[in-house]
Amino acid sequence: MTAAEAQLIRAGIVYTADETERVVPGGAVLVEDGKIAAVGTDAEVAVAAAALDRPVRTVDATNMMVLPGFVNAHWHEFFSSRISPMDALRPVRDDEDVPGWMSSGGNLLAVSPLFDKFADLVPRLTEREAVDIATYSVWTQLRSGTTALADLGSLNQPDALVAAFRAVGIRGVVSTWVSDVVCEQGAAGPRRSRPAAAVVDELDRVAKICTADDSGMLRARASVVVVTNMSDEAGTGIAELAGRYGLTTGAHLCALRTESPTVREFFGRGSVHRFADLGLLNDRLLGAHTSFADEAERRLLIEAGVHVSHSPAKYGPVGESTMSETRLIPEFAKAGLPVSLSTDGAGKPIGGMAENMRAAWQQHNELYADPTVLRASRALAMATRLPAEALRWQDEIGSIAPGKQADLLMVRADDWRYLLEPRPLEAFLHLGGSLDIDTVLVAGRTLIKGGKSVHLDETELRRRYLDALRSCSARVFEVAEPQLRDVFARTAR
C-alpha cells in the first residue's frame, strides 16, 4: 500500500475485541494513513471508502477472520540460549528427563544465581550476534501474529532489541536485565553482585533512547526479572525512573510457590509488601504469573489495580502449577483486576498468543467446570485489548475501532475445521494456531502475506541467526565444538 493509497478489507468476519466485543459477519475495515478510518458492515464501510479523495485498494477477506494484532506484554528474548543441555543438546528420547527448577513450586535459590550470571553473559555477545539473534526472535513473534511486543528482561542487549523491532517493523517495549544482588543457599542475606546505581543507570539510558524515538513504535519499561535479584536501593531507583519517564513496570511477582517465603527470608518481607514499600505497587505494574499471594498480598494487589499477565501454554511443559494450584489468576479476574495473556520466553519458538488463548479458554473453564467462565471472545480480548491497556497503549492499539492504528490479523476460516461452524473464533481455538495466521498488518503496512514475510528474506534471517548462534554458543556459553558440529549437522539434515 502506497502513502496515497487507502485499503478496504472487506467481506470478512470482523472481531473488534472492543469493550462491547462486537463481531461483524460480512464486515469491513477501511485503513487510511495507517489508521482505521471505519469499521462495520460491508455496506457501511463502502460508503466511507467512496467518500475518500484517494485511490482505495480492496482486499478480499471472504472466509477470513479479521482480528486486532496480538499484544504480547510479557516476553523474553532468549534465542541465544538455544544450544544448551536443556535444549538442542537434549537426547532424542525423553524417558530420563527430570523436573527442572520451575517445577514443584520452584527453586528460587537456584534461579537467583543463574539469573545473575545472565547479566554477565549479555555484554559478551558481539553487536552483530545480538542483533541477528534478536531480529530472528522478534520475527517469530510477528509470524505468529504479534504486532506489539514487550520485553520483561532478555538474554540480549537492549540496543539489539531496538534494532530488531525497527528491522522487523513491529511495536516494541524495551527493558533491561535487573540483577544487583543474589540470594544463595545458606547465606544470611542477599549478596551484592554489582552496584545498584549501574542497574538504574542502564534503565535510564534505555529510557532516554526510547523517549527520543519519534516513530511512535518504541517505548521503554522498567522491569524486575526476579524479585530475589533486586536490592531495595535498585528498586527505589527504578521506581523513581518509572515516575520520571512515565514508564510502565513489569515483574515476575508471586510467580512461584517458594517465592514469597524466600523473599521474606532474605529481605524481611514478602514480594508484594516489598514492592509497596519501594513505590512499585500501582496500576502501572504488570505482575507476571501472579498466583501465589496470601490474603494480605491479594488485598494489596487488588487495591493497587495491578495488571496480571499469565502464559498458560507454557506451564505444563516446565512444571509450573500457576493455574491449577491456587486458581488465583481467574479469581483476580473475578475480583475485577485486568488479566491478560502472554507467551513468556524461551530459547526456541514456544506457544504463541493463539496457543495461549486456547490454553486459557480450556484451563479457566476446566477449573470452574463451567464453559462460560472464559468465553472465546474474552480470550481474544486477553490477547489484544487488555495487554494494550497494561502497556498504556490502549488509545492506539488492541482493538479494531476508528482512529486506532491499523494493526490487524487475517486468519483463513474456510477449511474442514470451520465446516458448519457459526463461531469461527471457537473453531480457531479448538484446532487453529499461530501457523494459521495468513496476513499481518502493522500501522496499515502489510508485513506477512500468505504466511510469509513480504519485507524480510526469511532464508537470510535464518542463516544469520544460526551463524550468530554458533559463534556465541562457542565463545559465550562455552559449548564444545564436537557438540556444535552434531547440532548443526542435524540442522542441515
KAJO-V296941 format. One record per residue. N is the residue number from 1. RES is the residue in one small letter. OMEGA is omega in radians with two decimals (999 if undefined). D_LAST is the distance of its C-alpha to the last C-alpha in Angstrom with 1 decimal. Layout:
n:N res:RES omega:OMEGA d_last:D_LAST
n:N res:RES omega:OMEGA d_last:D_LAST
This chain:
n:1 res:m omega:3.12 d_last:38.8
n:2 res:t omega:-3.09 d_last:41.3
n:3 res:a omega:-3.09 d_last:43.7
n:4 res:a omega:-3.01 d_last:46.6
n:5 res:e omega:3.01 d_last:44.8
n:6 res:a omega:-3.06 d_last:44.9
n:7 res:q omega:3.10 d_last:42.6
n:8 res:l omega:3.09 d_last:43.6
n:9 res:i omega:-2.95 d_last:41.1
n:10 res:r omega:3.05 d_last:42.9
n:11 res:a omega:3.09 d_last:43.0
n:12 res:g omega:3.02 d_last:40.6
n:13 res:i omega:-2.99 d_last:41.2
n:14 res:v omega:3.02 d_last:41.9
n:15 res:y omega:-3.03 d_last:41.6
n:16 res:t omega:-3.05 d_last:43.5
n:17 res:a omega:3.07 d_last:42.9
n:18 res:d omega:-3.05 d_last:46.3
n:19 res:e omega:3.06 d_last:48.9
n:20 res:t omega:-3.10 d_last:50.2
n:21 res:e omega:-3.11 d_last:46.7
n:22 res:r omega:3.05 d_last:47.7
n:23 res:v omega:-3.10 d_last:45.6
n:24 res:v omega:3.01 d_last:46.4
n:25 res:p omega:-3.07 d_last:45.3
n:26 res:g omega:-3.07 d_last:45.5
n:27 res:g omega:-3.12 d_last:45.4
n:28 res:a omega:3.09 d_last:44.8
n:29 res:v omega:3.08 d_last:44.1
n:30 res:l omega:-3.11 d_last:45.5
n:31 res:v omega:3.13 d_last:43.9
n:32 res:e omega:-3.14 d_last:45.9
n:33 res:d omega:3.08 d_last:45.3
n:34 res:g omega:-3.13 d_last:42.3
n:35 res:k omega:3.10 d_last:44.4
n:36 res:i omega:-3.13 d_last:45.3
n:37 res:a omega:-3.14 d_last:48.6
n:38 res:a omega:3.05 d_last:49.1
n:39 res:v omega:-3.13 d_last:47.6
n:40 res:g omega:3.10 d_last:49.2
n:41 res:t omega:3.10 d_last:49.6
n:42 res:d omega:-3.08 d_last:48.7
n:43 res:a omega:-3.13 d_last:52.4
n:44 res:e omega:-3.07 d_last:53.1
n:45 res:v omega:3.09 d_last:50.3
n:46 res:a omega:3.10 d_last:51.1
n:47 res:v omega:3.12 d_last:54.5
n:48 res:a omega:3.14 d_last:53.1
n:49 res:a omega:-3.12 d_last:50.7
n:50 res:a omega:-3.11 d_last:53.7
n:51 res:a omega:-3.13 d_last:55.7
n:52 res:l omega:3.13 d_last:53.3
n:53 res:d omega:3.14 d_last:54.4
n:54 res:r omega:3.10 d_last:50.9
n:55 res:p omega:3.11 d_last:48.3
n:56 res:v omega:3.08 d_last:46.3
n:57 res:r omega:-3.11 d_last:42.9
n:58 res:t omega:3.06 d_last:42.3
n:59 res:v omega:-3.11 d_last:39.1
n:60 res:d omega:3.13 d_last:39.1
n:61 res:a omega:3.10 d_last:37.9
n:62 res:t omega:-3.13 d_last:39.1
n:63 res:n omega:3.06 d_last:37.4
n:64 res:m omega:2.91 d_last:35.8
n:65 res:m omega:3.04 d_last:36.6
n:66 res:v omega:-3.04 d_last:37.5
n:67 res:l omega:2.95 d_last:37.1
n:68 res:p omega:3.04 d_last:37.8
n:69 res:g omega:3.12 d_last:34.8
n:70 res:f omega:3.10 d_last:33.6
n:71 res:v omega:-3.07 d_last:35.1
n:72 res:n omega:-2.97 d_last:33.1
n:73 res:a omega:3.13 d_last:35.7
n:74 res:h omega:-3.04 d_last:33.9
n:75 res:w omega:3.06 d_last:30.5
n:76 res:h omega:3.06 d_last:29.0
n:77 res:e omega:-3.09 d_last:26.4
n:78 res:f omega:-2.99 d_last:24.3
n:79 res:f omega:3.05 d_last:20.9
n:80 res:s omega:-3.10 d_last:21.3
n:81 res:s omega:-3.07 d_last:21.3
n:82 res:r omega:3.12 d_last:17.8
n:83 res:i omega:3.14 d_last:16.9
n:84 res:s omega:3.11 d_last:19.8
n:85 res:p omega:-3.12 d_last:20.8
n:86 res:m omega:-3.01 d_last:21.4
n:87 res:d omega:-3.01 d_last:18.1
n:88 res:a omega:3.12 d_last:14.5
n:89 res:l omega:3.13 d_last:16.0
n:90 res:r omega:3.05 d_last:17.2
n:91 res:p omega:3.13 d_last:16.6
n:92 res:v omega:-3.12 d_last:15.1
n:93 res:r omega:-3.12 d_last:18.7
n:94 res:d omega:-3.01 d_last:21.3
n:95 res:d omega:3.11 d_last:24.5
n:96 res:e omega:3.11 d_last:25.4
n:97 res:d omega:3.09 d_last:25.2
n:98 res:v omega:3.12 d_last:28.5
n:99 res:p omega:-3.14 d_last:30.2
n:100 res:g omega:-3.02 d_last:29.7
n:101 res:w omega:3.06 d_last:32.5
n:102 res:m omega:-3.07 d_last:32.9
n:103 res:s omega:3.08 d_last:33.7
n:104 res:s omega:3.11 d_last:37.2
n:105 res:g omega:3.10 d_last:38.9
n:106 res:g omega:3.13 d_last:36.9
n:107 res:n omega:-3.08 d_last:37.6
n:108 res:l omega:-3.14 d_last:38.9
n:109 res:l omega:2.94 d_last:39.8
n:110 res:a omega:-3.12 d_last:36.1
n:111 res:v omega:-2.99 d_last:35.1
n:112 res:s omega:3.11 d_last:37.8
n:113 res:p omega:-3.14 d_last:36.8
n:114 res:l omega:-3.11 d_last:33.1
n:115 res:f omega:3.07 d_last:33.8
n:116 res:d omega:3.11 d_last:36.3
n:117 res:k omega:3.13 d_last:33.7
n:118 res:f omega:-3.13 d_last:31.5
n:119 res:a omega:3.10 d_last:34.5
n:120 res:d omega:-3.10 d_last:34.2
n:121 res:l omega:-3.04 d_last:30.4
n:122 res:v omega:-3.12 d_last:30.5
n:123 res:p omega:-3.09 d_last:32.6
n:124 res:r omega:3.02 d_last:30.2
n:125 res:l omega:3.01 d_last:27.5
n:126 res:t omega:3.12 d_last:28.1
n:127 res:e omega:-3.12 d_last:29.3
n:128 res:r omega:3.10 d_last:26.2
n:129 res:e omega:-3.08 d_last:23.8
n:130 res:a omega:-3.10 d_last:26.0
n:131 res:v omega:-3.11 d_last:26.2
n:132 res:d omega:3.12 d_last:22.6
n:133 res:i omega:-3.12 d_last:21.6
n:134 res:a omega:-3.11 d_last:24.6
n:135 res:t omega:3.10 d_last:24.1
n:136 res:y omega:-3.13 d_last:20.6
n:137 res:s omega:3.13 d_last:22.1
n:138 res:v omega:3.11 d_last:25.1
n:139 res:w omega:3.12 d_last:23.3
n:140 res:t omega:3.08 d_last:21.6
n:141 res:q omega:3.08 d_last:25.2
n:142 res:l omega:-3.10 d_last:26.4
n:143 res:r omega:-3.14 d_last:23.8
n:144 res:s omega:2.96 d_last:25.1
n:145 res:g omega:3.13 d_last:28.6
n:146 res:t omega:3.14 d_last:30.0
n:147 res:t omega:3.04 d_last:32.4
n:148 res:a omega:-2.95 d_last:34.2
n:149 res:l omega:-3.05 d_last:32.4
n:150 res:a omega:3.12 d_last:34.4
n:151 res:d omega:3.04 d_last:33.2
n:152 res:l omega:-3.09 d_last:34.8
n:153 res:g omega:-3.03 d_last:33.7
n:154 res:s omega:3.03 d_last:30.2
n:155 res:l omega:-3.14 d_last:28.3
n:156 res:n omega:-3.04 d_last:28.5
n:157 res:q omega:-3.14 d_last:31.4
n:158 res:p omega:3.14 d_last:33.8
n:159 res:d omega:3.09 d_last:33.9
n:160 res:a omega:3.08 d_last:30.2
n:161 res:l omega:3.09 d_last:30.5
n:162 res:v omega:3.13 d_last:33.4
n:163 res:a omega:-3.13 d_last:31.3
n:164 res:a omega:3.11 d_last:28.4
n:165 res:f omega:3.14 d_last:30.9
n:166 res:r omega:-3.10 d_last:32.5
n:167 res:a omega:-3.10 d_last:29.3
n:168 res:v omega:3.04 d_last:28.0
n:169 res:g omega:3.12 d_last:31.5
n:170 res:i omega:3.10 d_last:32.2
n:171 res:r omega:-3.09 d_last:35.1
n:172 res:g omega:3.00 d_last:34.5
n:173 res:v omega:-2.99 d_last:36.6
n:174 res:v omega:3.13 d_last:36.0
n:175 res:s omega:-3.13 d_last:37.0
n:176 res:t omega:3.12 d_last:36.9
n:177 res:w omega:-3.05 d_last:36.0
n:178 res:v omega:3.02 d_last:39.3
n:179 res:s omega:3.09 d_last:39.8
n:180 res:d omega:3.02 d_last:43.0
n:181 res:v omega:3.14 d_last:43.9
n:182 res:v omega:3.03 d_last:42.2
n:183 res:c omega:-3.02 d_last:43.4
n:184 res:e omega:3.13 d_last:42.8
n:185 res:q omega:3.07 d_last:43.7
n:186 res:g omega:-3.13 d_last:47.3
n:187 res:a omega:-3.14 d_last:48.2
n:188 res:a omega:-3.13 d_last:51.5
n:189 res:g omega:3.14 d_last:50.1
n:190 res:p omega:3.12 d_last:47.3
n:191 res:r omega:3.11 d_last:46.5
n:192 res:r omega:3.14 d_last:46.5
n:193 res:s omega:3.07 d_last:43.1
n:194 res:r omega:-3.09 d_last:43.9
n:195 res:p omega:3.09 d_last:46.8
n:196 res:a omega:-3.12 d_last:47.2
n:197 res:a omega:3.14 d_last:48.3
n:198 res:a omega:3.12 d_last:45.0
n:199 res:v omega:-3.13 d_last:43.2
n:200 res:v omega:-3.14 d_last:45.8
n:201 res:d omega:3.13 d_last:45.8
n:202 res:e omega:3.08 d_last:42.1
n:203 res:l omega:3.10 d_last:42.5
n:204 res:d omega:3.13 d_last:45.5
n:205 res:r omega:-3.13 d_last:43.5
n:206 res:v omega:3.11 d_last:40.8
n:207 res:a omega:3.11 d_last:43.5
n:208 res:k omega:3.13 d_last:45.2
n:209 res:i omega:-3.08 d_last:42.1
n:210 res:c omega:3.11 d_last:41.6
n:211 res:t omega:-3.13 d_last:45.3
n:212 res:a omega:-3.12 d_last:45.5
n:213 res:d omega:-3.09 d_last:42.8
n:214 res:d omega:-3.11 d_last:44.5
n:215 res:s omega:-3.04 d_last:41.7
n:216 res:g omega:-3.07 d_last:42.4
n:217 res:m omega:-2.97 d_last:38.7
n:218 res:l omega:3.08 d_last:38.7
n:219 res:r omega:3.05 d_last:40.4
n:220 res:a omega:3.06 d_last:40.6
n:221 res:r omega:3.01 d_last:40.9
n:222 res:a omega:-3.11 d_last:42.3
n:223 res:s omega:3.06 d_last:40.1
n:224 res:v omega:-3.03 d_last:40.3
n:225 res:v omega:3.10 d_last:37.0
n:226 res:v omega:-2.97 d_last:38.7
n:227 res:v omega:-3.13 d_last:42.5
n:228 res:t omega:-3.06 d_last:42.7
n:229 res:n omega:3.10 d_last:41.5
n:230 res:m omega:3.06 d_last:44.1
n:231 res:s omega:3.07 d_last:47.6
n:232 res:d omega:3.13 d_last:50.7
n:233 res:e omega:3.12 d_last:51.2
n:234 res:a omega:-3.14 d_last:47.7
n:235 res:g omega:3.11 d_last:48.3
n:236 res:t omega:3.11 d_last:51.6
n:237 res:g omega:3.11 d_last:50.2
n:238 res:i omega:3.12 d_last:47.4
n:239 res:a omega:3.14 d_last:50.0
n:240 res:e omega:3.11 d_last:52.1
n:241 res:l omega:3.12 d_last:49.4
n:242 res:a omega:3.11 d_last:48.4
n:243 res:g omega:-3.10 d_last:52.0
n:244 res:r omega:-3.09 d_last:52.4
n:245 res:y omega:-3.09 d_last:49.5
n:246 res:g omega:-3.08 d_last:49.6
n:247 res:l omega:2.85 d_last:46.1
n:248 res:t omega:-3.11 d_last:44.7
n:249 res:t omega:3.09 d_last:43.5
n:250 res:g omega:3.13 d_last:40.7
n:251 res:a omega:2.90 d_last:40.4
n:252 res:h omega:-2.94 d_last:38.9
n:253 res:l omega:-3.05 d_last:42.3
n:254 res:c omega:-3.01 d_last:43.1
n:255 res:a omega:3.14 d_last:39.4
n:256 res:l omega:-3.08 d_last:39.4
n:257 res:r omega:-3.07 d_last:42.2
n:258 res:t omega:-3.01 d_last:42.7
n:259 res:e omega:-3.05 d_last:42.9
n:260 res:s omega:3.07 d_last:46.6
n:261 res:p omega:3.13 d_last:47.9
n:262 res:t omega:-3.14 d_last:45.9
n:263 res:v omega:3.09 d_last:47.1
n:264 res:r omega:-3.12 d_last:50.7
n:265 res:e omega:-3.03 d_last:50.5
n:266 res:f omega:-3.05 d_last:49.5
n:267 res:f omega:3.05 d_last:51.1
n:268 res:g omega:3.04 d_last:54.1
n:269 res:r omega:-3.07 d_last:53.1
n:270 res:g omega:-3.03 d_last:50.2
n:271 res:s omega:-3.05 d_last:47.6
n:272 res:v omega:3.12 d_last:49.5
n:273 res:h omega:3.05 d_last:52.8
n:274 res:r omega:-3.13 d_last:51.2
n:275 res:f omega:3.11 d_last:49.9
n:276 res:a omega:-3.13 d_last:53.3
n:277 res:d omega:-3.06 d_last:55.1
n:278 res:l omega:-3.13 d_last:52.8
n:279 res:g omega:-3.11 d_last:53.3
n:280 res:l omega:-3.08 d_last:49.7
n:281 res:l omega:-3.14 d_last:50.5
n:282 res:n omega:-3.06 d_last:51.2
n:283 res:d omega:3.02 d_last:50.0
n:284 res:r omega:-3.13 d_last:47.7
n:285 res:l omega:2.97 d_last:45.6
n:286 res:l omega:3.08 d_last:42.4
n:287 res:g omega:-3.12 d_last:41.8
n:288 res:a omega:3.09 d_last:38.3
n:289 res:h omega:-2.99 d_last:38.1
n:290 res:t omega:-3.01 d_last:41.9
n:291 res:s omega:-3.10 d_last:42.7
n:292 res:f omega:3.12 d_last:44.5
n:293 res:a omega:3.09 d_last:47.8
n:294 res:d omega:-3.03 d_last:51.2
n:295 res:e omega:-3.14 d_last:54.1
n:296 res:a omega:3.13 d_last:55.4
n:297 res:e omega:3.12 d_last:52.0
n:298 res:r omega:-3.14 d_last:51.5
n:299 res:r omega:3.12 d_last:54.9
n:300 res:l omega:-3.13 d_last:54.1
n:301 res:l omega:-3.13 d_last:50.7
n:302 res:i omega:3.14 d_last:52.4
n:303 res:e omega:-3.12 d_last:55.4
n:304 res:a omega:-3.11 d_last:53.2
n:305 res:g omega:-3.13 d_last:51.2
n:306 res:v omega:3.05 d_last:47.8
n:307 res:h omega:-3.12 d_last:44.8
n:308 res:v omega:3.10 d_last:42.3
n:309 res:s omega:3.09 d_last:38.6
n:310 res:h omega:-3.02 d_last:36.3
n:311 res:s omega:-2.96 d_last:32.7
n:312 res:p omega:3.12 d_last:32.9
n:313 res:a omega:-3.08 d_last:29.2
n:314 res:k omega:-2.85 d_last:28.4
n:315 res:y omega:-3.14 d_last:31.1
n:316 res:g omega:-3.11 d_last:29.9
n:317 res:p omega:-3.13 d_last:26.4
n:318 res:v omega:3.04 d_last:28.2
n:319 res:g omega:3.08 d_last:31.4
n:320 res:e omega:-3.12 d_last:33.8
n:321 res:s omega:-3.02 d_last:36.9
n:322 res:t omega:-3.09 d_last:37.9
n:323 res:m omega:-2.90 d_last:38.8
n:324 res:s omega:-2.99 d_last:40.2
n:325 res:e omega:-3.08 d_last:42.1
n:326 res:t omega:-3.07 d_last:44.6
n:327 res:r omega:-3.02 d_last:44.2
n:328 res:l omega:-3.08 d_last:45.5
n:329 res:i omega:3.06 d_last:43.2
n:330 res:p omega:3.07 d_last:44.5
n:331 res:e omega:3.04 d_last:47.9
n:332 res:f omega:3.12 d_last:47.7
n:333 res:a omega:3.10 d_last:47.0
n:334 res:k omega:-3.14 d_last:50.1
n:335 res:a omega:3.07 d_last:52.1
n:336 res:g omega:3.08 d_last:51.3
n:337 res:l omega:3.03 d_last:48.7
n:338 res:p omega:-3.12 d_last:46.0
n:339 res:v omega:-3.10 d_last:42.8
n:340 res:s omega:-3.09 d_last:39.4
n:341 res:l omega:3.10 d_last:35.7
n:342 res:s omega:-3.11 d_last:32.9
n:343 res:t omega:-2.90 d_last:29.2
n:344 res:d omega:-3.09 d_last:29.7
n:345 res:g omega:3.11 d_last:26.7
n:346 res:a omega:-3.13 d_last:23.7
n:347 res:g omega:-3.13 d_last:20.7
n:348 res:k omega:3.06 d_last:18.5
n:349 res:p omega:3.10 d_last:19.5
n:350 res:i omega:-3.13 d_last:22.1
n:351 res:g omega:3.11 d_last:24.8
n:352 res:g omega:-3.13 d_last:26.1
n:353 res:m omega:3.11 d_last:29.8
n:354 res:a omega:3.14 d_last:29.6
n:355 res:e omega:3.09 d_last:28.2
n:356 res:n omega:3.00 d_last:31.0
n:357 res:m omega:-3.13 d_last:33.5
n:358 res:r omega:-3.10 d_last:32.6
n:359 res:a omega:3.12 d_last:32.8
n:360 res:a omega:3.13 d_last:36.1
n:361 res:w omega:-3.14 d_last:37.5
n:362 res:q omega:-2.97 d_last:36.8
n:363 res:q omega:3.12 d_last:37.6
n:364 res:h omega:-3.11 d_last:40.8
n:365 res:n omega:3.12 d_last:42.2
n:366 res:e omega:-3.13 d_last:41.3
n:367 res:l omega:-3.08 d_last:43.1
n:368 res:y omega:-3.09 d_last:46.3
n:369 res:a omega:-3.05 d_last:46.0
n:370 res:d omega:-3.07 d_last:46.7
n:371 res:p omega:3.10 d_last:44.4
n:372 res:t omega:3.13 d_last:46.6
n:373 res:v omega:3.09 d_last:46.1
n:374 res:l omega:3.13 d_last:43.1
n:375 res:r omega:-3.14 d_last:42.9
n:376 res:a omega:-3.13 d_last:39.9
n:377 res:s omega:3.09 d_last:41.8
n:378 res:r omega:3.07 d_last:42.4
n:379 res:a omega:3.09 d_last:38.7
n:380 res:l omega:3.11 d_last:38.1
n:381 res:a omega:3.14 d_last:40.9
n:382 res:m omega:3.11 d_last:39.3
n:383 res:a omega:-3.04 d_last:36.2
n:384 res:t omega:-3.02 d_last:38.2
n:385 res:r omega:-3.04 d_last:41.9
n:386 res:l omega:3.06 d_last:42.3
n:387 res:p omega:3.04 d_last:39.7
n:388 res:a omega:3.08 d_last:41.1
n:389 res:e omega:3.14 d_last:44.4
n:390 res:a omega:-3.14 d_last:43.1
n:391 res:l omega:-3.07 d_last:42.0
n:392 res:r omega:-3.13 d_last:45.4
n:393 res:w omega:-2.99 d_last:43.6
n:394 res:q omega:3.12 d_last:45.1
n:395 res:d omega:-3.08 d_last:47.5
n:396 res:e omega:-3.05 d_last:44.6
n:397 res:i omega:3.02 d_last:41.6
n:398 res:g omega:3.09 d_last:40.8
n:399 res:s omega:-3.14 d_last:42.6
n:400 res:i omega:-3.10 d_last:43.4
n:401 res:a omega:3.12 d_last:46.9
n:402 res:p omega:3.14 d_last:48.9
n:403 res:g omega:3.13 d_last:48.8
n:404 res:k omega:3.08 d_last:45.5
n:405 res:q omega:-3.11 d_last:42.4
n:406 res:a omega:2.98 d_last:40.4
n:407 res:d omega:-2.95 d_last:37.2
n:408 res:l omega:3.02 d_last:36.1
n:409 res:l omega:3.01 d_last:33.4
n:410 res:m omega:-3.07 d_last:33.1
n:411 res:v omega:3.13 d_last:31.5
n:412 res:r omega:-3.13 d_last:31.6
n:413 res:a omega:-3.02 d_last:33.8
n:414 res:d omega:3.12 d_last:34.1
n:415 res:d omega:-3.02 d_last:31.8
n:416 res:w omega:-3.12 d_last:32.6
n:417 res:r omega:-3.05 d_last:32.5
n:418 res:y omega:-3.10 d_last:35.5
n:419 res:l omega:3.12 d_last:37.6
n:420 res:l omega:-3.10 d_last:41.2
n:421 res:e omega:-3.14 d_last:40.3
n:422 res:p omega:-3.11 d_last:43.1
n:423 res:r omega:-3.04 d_last:41.2
n:424 res:p omega:3.12 d_last:37.8
n:425 res:l omega:3.09 d_last:37.1
n:426 res:e omega:3.09 d_last:37.4
n:427 res:a omega:3.10 d_last:35.1
n:428 res:f omega:3.12 d_last:32.5
n:429 res:l omega:3.08 d_last:33.0
n:430 res:h omega:-2.92 d_last:32.7
n:431 res:l omega:-3.14 d_last:29.5
n:432 res:g omega:3.14 d_last:28.3
n:433 res:g omega:-3.04 d_last:26.4
n:434 res:s omega:-3.08 d_last:24.8
n:435 res:l omega:3.09 d_last:22.6
n:436 res:d omega:3.11 d_last:25.9
n:437 res:i omega:-3.08 d_last:27.2
n:438 res:d omega:-3.01 d_last:27.8
n:439 res:t omega:3.09 d_last:29.9
n:440 res:v omega:3.04 d_last:30.8
n:441 res:l omega:3.01 d_last:33.9
n:442 res:v omega:-3.08 d_last:35.1
n:443 res:a omega:3.10 d_last:38.7
n:444 res:g omega:-3.13 d_last:38.6
n:445 res:r omega:3.14 d_last:35.7
n:446 res:t omega:-3.13 d_last:32.8
n:447 res:l omega:3.08 d_last:29.5
n:448 res:i omega:3.10 d_last:27.3
n:449 res:k omega:-3.09 d_last:27.9
n:450 res:g omega:3.13 d_last:26.2
n:451 res:g omega:-3.11 d_last:23.8
n:452 res:k omega:3.08 d_last:22.7
n:453 res:s omega:3.10 d_last:24.1
n:454 res:v omega:-3.07 d_last:26.9
n:455 res:h omega:3.14 d_last:27.5
n:456 res:l omega:3.06 d_last:24.2
n:457 res:d omega:-3.04 d_last:21.2
n:458 res:e omega:3.10 d_last:18.4
n:459 res:t omega:3.13 d_last:15.7
n:460 res:e omega:3.07 d_last:17.9
n:461 res:l omega:-3.12 d_last:18.5
n:462 res:r omega:-3.13 d_last:15.0
n:463 res:r omega:-3.11 d_last:14.5
n:464 res:r omega:3.09 d_last:17.9
n:465 res:y omega:-3.10 d_last:17.3
n:466 res:l omega:3.08 d_last:14.2
n:467 res:d omega:3.14 d_last:16.3
n:468 res:a omega:-3.14 d_last:19.3
n:469 res:l omega:-3.12 d_last:17.6
n:470 res:r omega:-3.08 d_last:16.5
n:471 res:s omega:-3.11 d_last:20.0
n:472 res:c omega:3.09 d_last:22.0
n:473 res:s omega:3.13 d_last:20.2
n:474 res:a omega:-3.01 d_last:21.2
n:475 res:r omega:-3.03 d_last:24.6
n:476 res:v omega:-3.05 d_last:25.8
n:477 res:f omega:3.02 d_last:24.2
n:478 res:e omega:3.04 d_last:24.1
n:479 res:v omega:-3.07 d_last:20.7
n:480 res:a omega:-3.10 d_last:20.4
n:481 res:e omega:3.10 d_last:18.3
n:482 res:p omega:3.10 d_last:16.7
n:483 res:q omega:3.11 d_last:15.7
n:484 res:l omega:3.12 d_last:14.2
n:485 res:r omega:-3.13 d_last:12.2
n:486 res:d omega:-3.13 d_last:10.8
n:487 res:v omega:-3.06 d_last:10.1
n:488 res:f omega:2.99 d_last:8.6
n:489 res:a omega:3.08 d_last:6.3
n:490 res:r omega:3.13 d_last:5.1
n:491 res:t omega:3.14 d_last:5.4
n:492 res:a omega:-3.13 d_last:3.8
n:493 res:r omega:999 d_last:0.0
